[in-house]
Amino acid sequence: MNTTPASPPSELEPVPDWLDEIEGERALAWVARRNAATRAAYDNTPGFAELRADIQAILDAPDRIPRAGQAVGALYNFWTDAAHPRGLWRRTTWEAYRAGATAGSEQTDWEELLDLDALGAAEDTAWVWHGAAVLRTGPRAGRRALITLSAGGADTDVTREFDLESRHFVPTDPDGGAGFHRESSKGFLAWADDAGEAVLLADDFGPGSLSPAGYPRQVRRLRRGQSPQEGEVLLTAAADDDGAWAYRDPWGRTWLLTHPDFYTEELWLLPDGAPTLPAADAERCLAGAQAVVAPGTLHVDVPASAAVTPAWDLLLIELREDWETTAGCIYPAGSLLAAPIDAFLDGSRELTVLFTPTPTTSLSGFTITAHHLVLTLLDDCVTTLEVLTPGGPDGTGPWRRHRPDLGALLGATTATGGEPAAAPEDPTLLRPGRALVDVSASAVDPREGDRLWLTVSSFTRPTVLAVGELDAAGELGAVEVLREAPARFDASGIVVTQHVAVSDDGTRVPYFQIGRPARDDAGASRPAPTLLYGYGGFEIPLGIGYLPVTGRAWLERGGTYVVANIRGGGEYGPAWHRAGLKRHRHRVYEDFAAVARALVERGVTTPAQLAVRGGSNGGLLVGVMLTRYPQLVGAVVCEVPLLDMRRYHRLLAGASWEAEYGNPDDPEQWEFIREFSPFHLLQPGRSYPPALLVTSTRDDRVHPAHARTMAYRMLELGQDVTYFENSEGGHGRAATNAQRAYMQALEYEFAWRRLAR
């Protein structure tokens, strides 16, 4: 590793443990002092209020595209704006949605269903929307919904049954309708039958019912009018599993699953009418250490690391590792396979290969329509679509493959958004001249037909939303553009290119670069303030998308923005992710440092003009850059981060991430984990780049103690640290657009001030 050696044991006094008390009096007093210092440094300074207002205007713009989802023929949308900062849940018809778009505004006739601002005022709770599930079948179809809300934006939330006709929550008492309700937890409540007379519930059922990561271990099925204690038991996860989950698929089947760790699952099918466990067995099941499933379930025997999705009468199996079946067939990691459900559960291992990865292409995801499977592929980090059509609903017969013609949509967004072409002699360019455009597809309703929601965008061209329908051959016909978002920043002259850097072990690491070429008075190129963004974890890829806020806050000012596709992510499938797990984690940070060096070597920027930015696992990434590569970085923007890796697994949901980082309680594993624990890499007497740390008091996924203790230690060491902790927002760090605008303005302004000096 070409890095700074890890620090010896610190001679400093321990950071006070009261910082761990999320809402402790001393902790909040410390937060208030740090927030006040940050506000004093920014709130009334030239340009900050204007930037904040401009960002909020973008976030609240009335001509944004109102994204919608279909249920029982209606289109549902959740909308926030300046008048409704907490949001409105509403619905409309297809006709009204089509007719609603006019130049400069959104004129759709919406039927308002629930006003979260009014609800919060009535209940004295700062509710944040976590989604709704409209009942789609039976006599109550389109008339009832399960609505999930969070107090302050935390992962912990509640679910209540809502009457769409009366616009009120259904009372839980039998005389008032015996509505379904879930108390506050990290669980779920989901419809369990066609009639809306039963639900699947995972909740905090008392002592022993939560996993070490804080997720429910038990799933019960409740009939209308039953209390949670009366529900039949379907599944209890093992005591050290991450948790238990269940869902009902679009074709009416019930599936149960546990996650022994973040990347493994055990899956069962619960046939209709199959025997379950009585409510009286609930506590006994929770008292045991092993998983307990209802006796009528059928186990889906695939590798534990595989992800399984039902589609029609098939199982779609995504492999994270190579799989050698009992028949002696070997399928590589990253493949997508199909098998008839009934035959597979009966022991057949006749599998159809739907996708096999290549060195440059991976499966990013898929969507299922009534007759087709639409794959989203990443080809050197750029999306493309492929339509697969089975010969029959059970997958028998040959599958047809088709690349749909997206010419009409892509015409709305040119290869690089109309930007000048990059110099072709640049040897770092990756596949120069191809379209750097993102295309996404999702089924409108897999039970209703073959219509797709389609979106197209680039880094500099706003999103286009369309709907199209696949014909029997898988061709995309009758594409109708529904909305075109307006431009939010001046993109003239901005160049978008894709490059590769070379990491320490020789691996080629792609990155996107967006910005206007900087010139001096003589016209020669010169370095510019550059913001480098990365994530590098949990098999999550970073791709292309319109940058309205970044464009206004960074690109318009002359800055360059870079997105790094480092290992640990999912850009090249499971292998790209697994290359950065646990003891190989150093590769993630070496990749990011390689991109930073490449930007300097190419003259794009200088170390003093380079800021790095990341959140959550990306906050850990930039924390490592701060402490291991301070010579490469001029500023660090660190959002809702993990930073103390010695005890991350004991803080909130951290126990569920040991499969990603390792177990620091194991001395052998701690030896490599401490090499990417920024808190433990801080050394007295060293100089570190200026850092902004932001978090949320209501973040119950990554404990705010990570950011608090890091800031406390850095201040103790005399470093340049800016700290801001929002009072709500959860892991998203903000609950309203006003809060988002403030925090984003702070982050961009901090970076600009530190780099443009």
N, C-alpha and C positions, 0 to 999 in steps of 0.2 A: 504494500500500500504506500503510495507516494503522499503521505500525510504527516501531520504533526504527531509525535508520540503522545499516548494517553498520559494524563496527569498522574502523579503519585497521590497517595491518600492526602486529602486536604487537611491543612493545619487550621483551617477556619472553624469557628464555632458552628454547630448545627443550625440550619435554618429553623426558626421557631415553628413548632407543630401547630400553633393556632392558625396558621395560614391554610391548613387543611380543612378547617371548619367552614363549610361552604357559606353559611350565613351566620357565622359567629361574629360577635360584636367587635372583637379586636380585628378580625380579618376584614370585615366590611369597613371599619374605620381606616385601615391601611389602604384598602381599595379606593375609598373616597378621597384620600390625600393624593394618591397617584393620579386618579382621574382628574382632580382639580388642577394638578400641575400640568397635565396634558392639555386640558381645556384652556388654561391660561396661556400656553405656548402657541395655540392654534386658533381658537375660536374667533378672536377679533383681529387676526392678522390679515394683511392685504391678500385678497384673492381666495381665501379659504371659504368664506361665506358664499361667494359666488360659485365656486366649484361645488360646494355641498348642494346649493340650490339647483344647479344645472343637473347634477346626478339625480336628485330627487325628481326633477321634472322628467327626466328620461324614464325613471322607474314608475312614475305615476301617469305617464303620457296617455291621454284618452284614445289615441290612435294606435296603441299597442294591439297586437294580434290576440284576441280572446280565445285561447286554446280550449277546446271542448271535447267531451267524451259522450258517446251515445249510450243511452239506456232506454229500452222500451220505446224507441222511436224519437225520443226527445234528446236535445243536446244540453249537457250540463257544464257549467263553468264556475270557477271560483275567481273572484275579481277583487283587487285592491286598488285604491286610488287615494287622492288627498282627502276626499270626503268620506272615504270608508277605509281607514288605515288598517283595520283588522280584517275587513273583507266582507263580501257578499257572496253567498251561494245562490245561484240562479239557473234558470233553464230557458230554452227557447225551442222553436221548431226549425227544421232544415230550411224551410222557405224564408223565415225571418232572418236566419243566419246568412243565407245567400244574399238577401236584399239589404243587409245591414251595413255593408262596407261602403263608405263614401269617402271621397278625397278629404283627408285632413281630420277625420273623426270617425268614431264608431257609433253607428246609429241603429244597431240591432234592438228589436223590441224584446226585452228580457222580462221574464216573470221572476220576481224576487222570492226566494224561499226562506233564507235565514240571514239575518244581519248580525255578524259577530260583534260589531261595536255595540249595538243595542243589547245583545245578550250579555256581553261582558259588563256593561253598566248595570244591568238588572241584577246580575249575580255577583258583582264586585270581584270579578276575576278577569285577568288579561288573557282571554282565550286566543289561541293560535290554531288555525285550521290544520288538521292532519288527514283529511279526506273523508269521503262518503262512499258507501256501497248501496246503490239503489237495488231493491228487489226486482228481478227481471222476469219472474215466472209466477204463475198461480193467480188467484183472485186479487191479491194485493200488489201485483206487478205495477211498478211506476207510482205506487201510492205510499210505500214505506221505504225507509232508508236507515242504515246504520251510520251515524255520524261520529267521527273521532276528533276529539279536541284536546289540546295540551294547554296547561296553565303556564304561560310564559315561554312556550316553545320548547320545553324539555322533551326528551324521548318518552318519558313517563306521560301517559295520557289516559283519557276516559272515552268510552263509547256509549252512545245513547240512541235509542230507536226514535225516529222522527216520522211524523205523519205529514206527507207532502200535500194532503188536501187541506188540513186545518192549519198547516204551518206551525205546528207545535210538537214538542217532544211528547211521546206517549208516556203517561204516568205509569209507574212501576206497580202500583197497587192493582189487584185483580178487578176492583170496581171501576178503575179508570182505564182499563185496557191491558193491564199486565205487560207493560212495555219491557223490552230487553234493555239491560244496563250493565256496564262493566265499570268497576271502581278503578281508581288511579293505579296504574302499574305499567310495566313494559310488555303487556300482553296484547291480546286481540279479541275481537268478537266478530264472527262472520256468519252469514246465512248458512244453514245446514240442510234445508229442504226447499222444494219448489213452492210450498204454500206460505213460507215465512212463519211457520209455527215452531221452528226449532233453530238453535244457533250453536256454533262451535265456540267455546270459551276457554281461553288461557288467561290466568289471573294470579294475583297473589292470594293464595288460599291459606296463608298462615305459615307457622314455623315449618321449615324444610321444603317449602313449595317453590323457592326461587333457586336458580343455579348460582354458582360463584360469580357469574357475570351479571346477575340481577334479572334474568329472564325467567318466566314461569316454566316449571318442569312438567306441569300436568295440563292435559286438554280434556275438557268435559263437554258433553252435549246436553243442552237444556231445552226442555219443552216450554212453551209459553205458560207462564204462571209459576214455574219452578224457581226456587232460589238456587244460587250456585251450589249450595251444600246438597241439593237434591239431584244434581245432574249425574248422569251415568258417566263412568270413566272410560275414555277411549285410549289414552296413552299417558304414561309417566316416563319422563326421561331419567337416565341414570343420574346419580347425585353429582357427578363431575362433568356431565355434558353441559353444553352451552344453553340448552333449553329444548322445549317441545313446541311443535307447530302443527297446524292442520289447515286444510282448505278444501273447498268443493270446486271442481273444475267446471268449465262451461258445458260439459256434457253430462253433468249430474253425479259424477263419482266423487267419493270422499277419500282423501289421502292424508295420512298421518306421517310425521317425520320428526326425527331428532337430529341435532347436530352435535356429535361427540366433540368436534372442534370446528373452527371457522370454515375449514375446507372439506369436511367429511359429513355425510348424512346417511341415516338409515331411513328407508321409505317403506311404507305399507299401504296397501289398498284395503279399505274397509267396505266390503260389499253391502249393498242395501239389505237390511234385515239381519245382518250378521250379529252374533251375540257379542255383548260388551260386558263391562264390569259394573256392578251396582255401586251406588253412591257410598254404601257402607264400606267399600274397599278402598276409598280414596286415601284416607290417612295411612292405612297399611302400605299402600303402594309408595307413598311419599317417604315413609320411614325406611324403606329399603334402599340399598345403594345401586341396584341394577334397574335397567329399563324394564317396564312392564307394559305390554300391549294387550288390547282387547283380544280375546281368544278367537274371534272370527276374522282377524286380519290376515292378509296375504303379503308376505315379504317380497320386495322387489330385489332380487339378488344380482346386484351390479357392484362394481368396485366402490368402496366407501367414498372415494374422492370424486366420483362421477355425479353429475347433476342430471336429474330425470324430469322431463316435462311430458304430461299426457297431451296427445293431439288426436282427435277423432278416436279411432280404436287402436292407436299406436302409442308406444313409448318412444320418446326422443331422448337419446342418451348422449350427453356431452362428456367427453373424457378429459380429465386433467392429467392423467397418467396413462402410460401404455397399458393395454389390457389384453392378456392372453386368455381366451375362453377355454372351457373344458373340451371344446372341439379342436383346440390347437390353433385357432386363428388368432393373429396378433393385430390389434388396432392401435395406432399411435395416439399419443396425447394430442388433444386439440381436435380430434375427429368428432363428427356428429353421426350417430347411428340411429336406425329405426328398427323397431320390432313390434309385431302384433301383441297387444296386451295379453289376451287370453293364452296364446301359444307360449309366450315368454314365461308367464306365471306357471304354466304346466311343465316347464323345463326345457322348452326349445331354445336353442341359441343360434337360430338362423337370423342373422342381422343384415340389414341393408346399409351400406355406407353412403351417407348423404353428403359428407364433406370430409376431405382430408387436407390438413394444412400443408403449406409449402414454406420454403425459407422466407418468403416475403408476404404471405397471405395467411390470415387467421380469421376465425369466426368470431364476430363481435356480438351477434345476437340474432334472433329470428322472431317473426310474428306469424300467426296462424290465422288463415281465413277459412271460409267454409270448405274450400276445395284445394287450397294451395298453401305451401310453406315458403315464406319469403325470408331469405338469408340476408343479413347485413355482414359484409365481409370488409376487413381492413387489408388494404393492399399498400404496404409501406405507409401505414398510418392514415390512408385516405379511403373513405367508404365507397363501396359499390354494392349493388343489389343483384341477387340471383333468385329466380322463382323456380321452385321445385313442385312438381305435381305428381302425386302417387297414382298408380294404376287403379287402386281401389281404396276404400276407407281403412282396410286392414293392412295396407302397404303391399299387397300382392301385386304382381305385375311390374313391369319396368317403370321407373320414375322418369319423367321428362324434365329437362333442365332448360331454362331460358333466361337470358339477360334482357330485361325489358328495355325498351327504347325510352330514354329519359331526355331526349333532345329538347322537347318543348320546355321542360322544367329547367334544364341546365342552361338554356338560352337566357334565362332570367339572371344567371350568375355566371360570368365569364371565367375563364380558367384561373386567372389571378385577380378577378374583380376589376379588370380594366387597368391594372397597374402596369407600369413599364416592365419589360422583361429584364431579368437579372443578367449579368455578364456571363455569357455561355462558357467563357474560359475558366470560370471559378471551379477548381477541381473538387470542392466540397459539396457542390450541388447534387441533390438526389433526384434523379429522373427529371431533369429540367424540361419545361414546356408542357407538362401534363396539367390537367385541371385540378387545382387545389380547392375542391368544393366538397361540402358535406351533404349527403343525401340520406334521409331517414324515412322509414316506412313502418306504420303500425296499423293493425286491422281495426276497422271501424267497429265491427262486431262479428266475431268468428262464427256465431250461430246464425247470423242474418244473411251473409253473402260474402262477396269477394272484394268489397270496397276497402281502400287503403287511405289513411291519412298520409300525406307526403310533405316533407319539408326540405327545402334547399337553402343553403346559405354559404357564405365564405367569410373570411376574417373581416372583409371590408364591405361586403354587400349584405344588406338586410335580408331577413328570412322571408321566404315565399312559402305560403301554406296552400296546399291543393288537396283535392280528393280525386282519386282515380279508381277504376274498376278493372280487375284482371279478367280476361276472357278465359275460355276453356283451355287455350294453348298457353296461358300464362303471360300473354302480352298485355301491356298496360294501355287500355283505351279510355276514351271519354274523360281525359284529365281536365279537371275544372279548377282553375286558380281561384281560391276563396279570399285570400288576403295577401297583401304585400306590405310589409312593414316599411315605414319611411326611414331614410337615413338619419342617424343621430349624431354624426360627426363628419367633418370634411375629410374624405378619403382620397382627395386628388393628390396624385404623386406618390402615394404609398405603394411600396413594393412588397409583395409576399413571395417568399422563397422557402424551399425546404433543403436542408443541408444535413451532412453527417459529420459528427466528431468521432474521434477514436479514443476509446477508454484505455485504461492502464493495461488491460489484458488483450488489447487488440480488437475488441468488439466495436462494431460501427453503431453509433448511437444517433438516431435522427433527431432533428429539431426544426421547428418552424420559426421563421424570422419575419416580423412585420414592422415596417417603418419607412419613413422617407429617408433617402440617402442624405447624410449630413455633409455639407460643403463649407469650406472656409471662404474667405473673401476672394481668393484667387480661383475658386471653383474646384479645388482639390478636395477629395474625400477626407473626412475627419471623424473621430470617434464621437458618439452621442450617448447621453444617459440611457441606460438599457435596463429593463426589468425582465428578469429571467424567472419563469414560473415552472414548477414541477410538482410531481406527486410521488410516483415510484412505489406503489404498494397495492396489495389486495387485488391484483389482477385487473385494475381499473385503467383503461386507456385514456389518454388525452388526445383530443382531435381538433377538428376545425369547427369554428362557429363564429357568428357575428359578435363583435366586441363593442357594443354601444358605450358602456361606461369607460372601458379602457381607451377607446378611441377619443372620447372627450377629455378624459383626465390625463392621458399620457401621450397618445400619438399626435394629437393636435398641437401639443407643446413642443414637438420635435423629438420625443423619445422613441426608442425602439423597444418592441415587445417580443419576447421569445418564449416558446413553449417547447419544453424538452421531453422527449419520449424515452425516458430512461428505463432500465430494467427494474423489475418489481411490479410494473404495470402490466396491462394486458395487450399492448400494441401488437405483439407477435405471438399471442396465445399463451397457454399455460407454461411453456418452456421459458418464455421471457420473464414471467412472474417468478417461477421457481428458481431461476438463476440468482434471485436476490433475497431468498429466504434465509432466516436465522444466521448461521455462521457465514453465509455468503452475502450478508447484508452490505458489506463494505463495497460490493460492486455497484449498488444503487448510488452511493455517494461518489464513487469514482467516476461513474457515468456523468453525474451532474457537474462535477468539477471539470470533466473533460469538455463539456459544452461551454462552461465559463471560459476555459483557456482558449477554446477555438474562437470564441467571439473576440477575445483580445488579439489573438494571432491574426485574425482576418481584418483587424482594424475597425471592427464594428463599435467597440467600446474599449475602455481601460478598466483595470480593477477599481480605481477610485470612482468610476462612473457606472459600475455594475451593482445593481441591487438584486437580491433573490427574494422570492415570495412563495409561500406555501402554507396550506392549512391542514390541520389534523395530522395525518401521517406526513403530509407535505410540510407541516410545521416542524416535525422531527427532522425532515430532510434539511430545511434551512437552518435549524438549530445545529446540525452537524456541520454545515458550511460555516456557520459562525465560529465554531470552536475548533474545527480541524483544518479549515481552509481560510483563515481570516485574511491571508495575503491576497486572495482572489476576489474579495468582495468589499464593496464600498458601503453597503447598507443591507439590513436584513428586516423583512416584514414577515412576522411569524404569527399565524392565526390559529386559535383554538388548538394548541399543539400538545403532543407528547414530548416531554423533555427529560423527565426523571425515569429512566428505564430500569432502575433498581427496584422500583415498586409499582410500576405501571399496572401490573397484573393484580394488584390489590386495590386499585382505585376504580370504582364504578364498573364500567363494562370491560375493563382492561383484561380480565381473565379470559375473555373470548379471543384474544389476539395472540395467545402464546404460539399458535401454529404459524404465525407470521414472523414473530420476533425471537421466540425462545422463552425459556423459563429462567429468570434470574436467580431463583432459589437453588438451582443446580450450579455448583461452583464452576464446573467445566463450561456450562453455557454462559455464565456471567462473565467469563473471561473474554468472550467475543461480544457480548451485549454491551459491556462497559465501553467498548470502542465506539459505539454509536449512542451513548447516553450523554447528551450535551451538558446536563447539569453536572455530571461527574468529570467532564473534560475541561471545565473552567479552571484556570490556574491563576493564582496571585502573581502579579507582576507582568502579566501579558496584556497586550492591547487588543481589543476586539472591535469589529466594526459597529457603528451605531445600530441599535436594534429597536424595533417597535414590536411589542408583544400585545396581542389583543385576545380576549376571551370573553366568556359569558358566565355570570353567576349561576344561570339556570342550565348550564351544560352538564347534563347527567350521563353523558357518554365518555368524554375525555374530561377528567376532573380539572377545574380551574387551578388547583394547586400546582399543576405542571408549570403554568405561566407565572403564577404568583411567586413560587419559590425561585424560579430562574431569574425573574426580575429582581427579587430581593437580594439574591446572591450577587448579581451583576452590579447592582447599586452599591452593595457592600464593598465590591472590588473597585469602585470608582469608575465604572464604565458608563458610556452614553446609552441610557435606556429610557425609552418612552413606553408607558404602560397605559392600557385602557381596558376596562372590564365593563361590558354592558350588563345591565341588571336583568335582562331577559334575552330570549332568542335561542336558547339551547345551543346545540352544536353548530347551528347555522349562524350564531353570534348576533343575530338581529331578528326582531319579530315584526317590525313594520318597515315600510319603505323609508320613512324618516330616519329610523335607526340605521338602516342599511346605507343610506346616503351619507350619514355622518361618518360611519366607520370606513366606508370606501374612500371618502374624501380625505380622511385622516391618513389612510394607508398610502394613497397616491401622493399626497402633499408631503408626507414624511420622506418618502423615497426621493421625490423631486428635489426637496431642499437639501438632502444629504449628498445628492449626486451632482447637482447643477451649480455647485459652489465654485 
